[in-house]
């Protein structure tokens, strides 16, 4: 969707004469970008206009020029010619667009219906009227109906389908209030009528924002009942230590009761593995209120961040405090501070190895005695 045009709040200042001067700061907006949907609008123009004119009025015309692009609302409004017949359109969700015909096209449509042909007479200098709108209305509706059949077939243009006439607008000032989209996809068509007798123009405006709004609707939605069932299904998640290496002679001599020294740094980092052994992230081992815990430090497909405050992880970013220190506990973000005088319970699932082997600096934790 194109960026919205933002205007800073008005601020008042007084000039030397005491008059209040209103200053309005205009923020620069990014111009809309041409996309695939604009190519499709151009490709549909011939069937939409030429076929409709022939079928409805037996009127011969050909497309002299076709162009589709996106314009911010203010620039689009400024591009409107002085003598034009403007039909305000309503989309299926209430969004508004425009169907604009210039004076020469209006005259040609009237001549074809009253004389049975397009006359070579020049256009008279006159404003458009409600009679003009009445005679042109059937052509506009037929073109919109023809486009709806074409647009509904492609996901890029589905948001353009379903538009119809809401009202004929003769008040230019009302357009700026009625048109609320920041930018519009505009199909600009030059028609050679007769052919070679008159040249007129038609422009159709569609809210560019409607294209983005319709996109989620094209994605299959999960059944709410199925989603509620799946949300209650438990899935195993393993925290695995990686990178342990042993000499082959030590590996083949392993037997029940063998002790394998493990480096503290290796125990600090674990891989989180989903069913099937697929790694979905990493974490750090520690404890919380005397129980072992894992703090997630990184998830697959996301930048590595400190889980406590969302900032990028670094060597100085604490995770769970000092891992495997039974005299200190790490609290989750936002948790109240724990009273240091409250002793932590012993971790009974990791019995002391002191009776079997001399304590090593690499042994991960010194156990509290009950």
N, C-alpha and C positions, 0 to 999 in steps of 0.2 A: 504494500500500500504506500502511496506517496506520503511524504511528511506533511503534517498539517501546518498551515500558515499560522504562526504565533505572533501575537502582538503584546508587547509589554503594557502594564497598566499605565493609564494617563497620569502624568505628573504636572502640576501647575507651578508656574513661576511668574513673578511680576517683573515687567520691564521698568525702565527708569520712570516712565510716565504713570506707573501704577496700574497699568492694564494687565490682566491675567493672560499669559500666553500658555497655551496647552502644547505640550511636547509629547509626541508619540514615537516610541522607538520601534522600528520595524525589524524583526529578526529575519535573516536570510533563510529561505527555504530551498530544499533540494528539488531540482526539476524532476518531474516524472520520467520514467525510463520506458522507451519503446520495448514491447514484448511480443511474444508469439501471437497473442490474441489480436494484436493490431494487424498482423498479416492475414489472419482469418477474417477479420472484418472487411479488409480490402477484397479478399477472394469472394466473399458473399455478395458484394455490391451489385454485380451484374444480374444475378438471379433475382435479387430483392427488388431492384428498380425496373430493369428492362422487361422482365417477364410480367411483373405486376401491371405496368403501363399497357402492355399489349393485351393482356387478358382482360383487364378492367375497362379500358377505354378504347381499345384497338388503336393505341397511340404508338407510333414508331419513335424510338429514341435509342441512343447509344451512349456509352460512358466515355466522355472525353478525358476525364481525369479522375482518379480515385486516390485518396490518401487518408490513412488513419494514424492517429497519434494521441498522446496524452498531454493535456494542458492543465495547469493549475486554474482554479476557478476564476480568479480575477482576470487573468490573461484571456481566458475563453470568453468571458463576458465582454471584454473590450474588443474582441474580434468580431462581434456581431455587427452586421451591416445595418444601415439606418432603416431601409425598407425591407422588412422581413415579416413573415407570418410565423408566430411562435406557438407551437403546441407543447404544453407541459405534459410530460409523460409520468405515469405511476407504475412502478415495478411491483412484483408479487409481494415484496416485503415492505411496501410503502416508500421505497426510495424513489427519488425524482430524477428524471432526465428531460431532454428536449428533442423535439423534431422541428427543424427550422427550414423554411422554404423562402427563397428570395423572390423578388417581384416578377422576374421573367418566368420563373417556373409556375408561379401562381397564374399569370396570364395564360400560359400555354395550357394548363389544366382546364381553365375556364373555357378557352377557345375550343379545345378538343370536345368538351361536353356540350357546348352550345352550337358550334359551327360544324363539328365533325372533323376538324382539322386544326393544325397550328398555323396561325396567320403570320405574315411577315411584318405586320404593323409594329412600330416601336412601342415601347412601354410609355404610358402616360405618367406624368409626375403626380401621383396620388398616394395617399396612405392606404394601408390594408384595412379591410373592413370585416365585419362578421359574415357578410355574404361570401367573401373570399374564403373564409374559414369553413363555411358550410360546404362549399363546392370542392374544397381540397381535402376535406376530412376523410372521405371514403378512400382516397388514394393513400393517405397516411396510414390508415388502419390496415389496408391491404398490404402495404410494404412491411409493416410491423408483423403481421401474421406470417408473411413469407419468410421473414428473418427468423421468427421463432422456430419454424420447422428446421431451419439450417443450424441455428445456434444450439438447439437442444441436443444435437448429435455429438458435440465436442465439449470436453470438460473445460477447455480454455474459454469458451464463449457461453456456457450454460447460464451464467449470471445475467446475460443480455436478453434471455428469453422471458416472455411473460409481460412485457411492457404494453401499455395501452394509453389512449388519450385520457388525461385528467381534466384539462381545461385549456381554453385558448387564452393566451396571456398577451394583453395589449399594454400593460404597465411594465416598462423596463426596470423601474426601481424595485418592483416586487420580486424580480428574479433573484437578486442578491440575497433576499431573505428566504426564498423558496428552495434555492439550491444550496444544500448544506455540505455536500462532499467537497473535500479539499482539492480534488482534481477529477478530471473527466476524460474518458476515452471517447474521442470524437471521430466519427466517420464523415469525411468531407468528400462529396461527390459532385462533379461537374457533368451536367447532362446536355447532350446535343440532341435537340428535339426537332423533329421534322423528317429526317435529320437535316441539318444545315440551315434551318430557319430561325430557331431561337436557341440560345444557350442559357441555361439556368443552373442554380446550385441548390443542393439540399445538404443539411448537416444533422446528424443524429448524435446526441450526447448520452453517454451512459456513465453513471458514477464509477470511477475507477476503484473505489473502496469495496464495491459490491463483489468484485472479482475475488478479493481476499476473503470476504465474508462467506462466500459459497463454498470455498475449498474444503472446510471440515465436513460439510454435508456429503461430499463425494467419497469420504473415507468410511468403510464399513464400521458400524458401531457395535460394541460388545453388548450382548444381551445382559441387562442388569441382574437377572436371576443367576445366570452363569457366573457373572463377575462376583456376586456375593458368595457363591459357593467356592470359587477359586481363592478368594481372599482368606478363607478359613483353612485352607490346605497347608499343612506344614511341610517344609522342605529342608533336608539336611544341609548344614553349612559347616565345613571343616576348616579349622585353623591349623595349617600345616607348617612345620619347620622345614626349610629348604637349605640345601647346600652342604650337608654333612658328608665328609669324605673320610674313609678309613683305608689304611694299607690293606692290601689283599690278604696278607698273612693274618692280620687281626680279624678280618671279616670271616675267614673260614674257620677261625678258632673260637668264634662266639658260641656261648652256651648259656643256658639259664643261670642267672646270677652274675653274668659278666657286667662290668661297669664301663660305660663309654663317656669320657670327659666331653663336655659340651661347652663351647665358648659362649660367654655371656652375650656378646654382640649378636651372635647368631640366633640366640633365643629371643632377643628383643623384637625381631621382625618376623612376621609370619605371613603366609599367603592364605587368602580366603578362597576356598574352593567349593564350587557348586557341585551337584551330582554329576558324575562322569569325569571328575577331576579337573574341570575347567576353572582356571583362576579368574576370579571376578574382582580382585583387589588385594590390597595388603593392609596389615595392621601391626600394632605394637602390643606385646604382652605386658601385663601389669596386674594390679589388683585393685579392687574397689570394695571398701569396707571389709577387708579380710578375705574376700573371694577373688579368685583369678578372673581376669576380664581382658577383653581385647578392644582396643580403640581403633576404629577404622581410620586409616590415614590416606587411602587412595582407592578409588574405584575405577575399573576399566572404562576407558573412553572419556575420563574427566581429568582435568589438570590436578596435580597433587596439591592438596591443601591441608592446612592444620584443621583438624576436626573440631577444635575448641572454639575458634572464632571465624573460620572461613578464609583466613589470610593464607598466602602461599607458604608452604612448609619450608623450614630452614633448619640449619643445625642448632639454632638457638630456640626453636619452637618446641616447648615441652609437650609431651603427649600424655603419658600417664605418670608424670613425675619420674623418679628413678625406678626403672623396672625391677621387679623382684625384691624391692626393699620392703620388708614386712613392717617396718616401723613408720612408714609414710604411705599415705593413700592419695590417689588422685581423684578429684571430684569432677563430675560432668559439668559442662558449661552451665552456669546459672544456679548450681546447687549450693546450699548454704555451707559455710565452712564448718568442718568437723572439729570438735574439741580434741586437742592433742592428748589430753589426759586419759581419753577412753582407749583402753588397750584393744588391739585387733586380735581376733580369734586366730588360733593356729590353723594352718592349712593342712588338715589331716591326711589329704590324699597324696602328700609328698613327704613321706617319712625321712628322718635324718639318715644320712649315710655315714655318720661319724663312726659307728661300730665296725664298719666294713673297710673304710678307706680313709686315709688321712685327708683332711679338708683341703680342697684346692681352690685357688682364687677364681678358677673358671666355673666352679659349681654355682648355679644360678641364684640360689637364695640360701640365706641362713635362717633356719627354721626357728620360730618361737617355741619355747617349751610351755606346755599347758600349766 
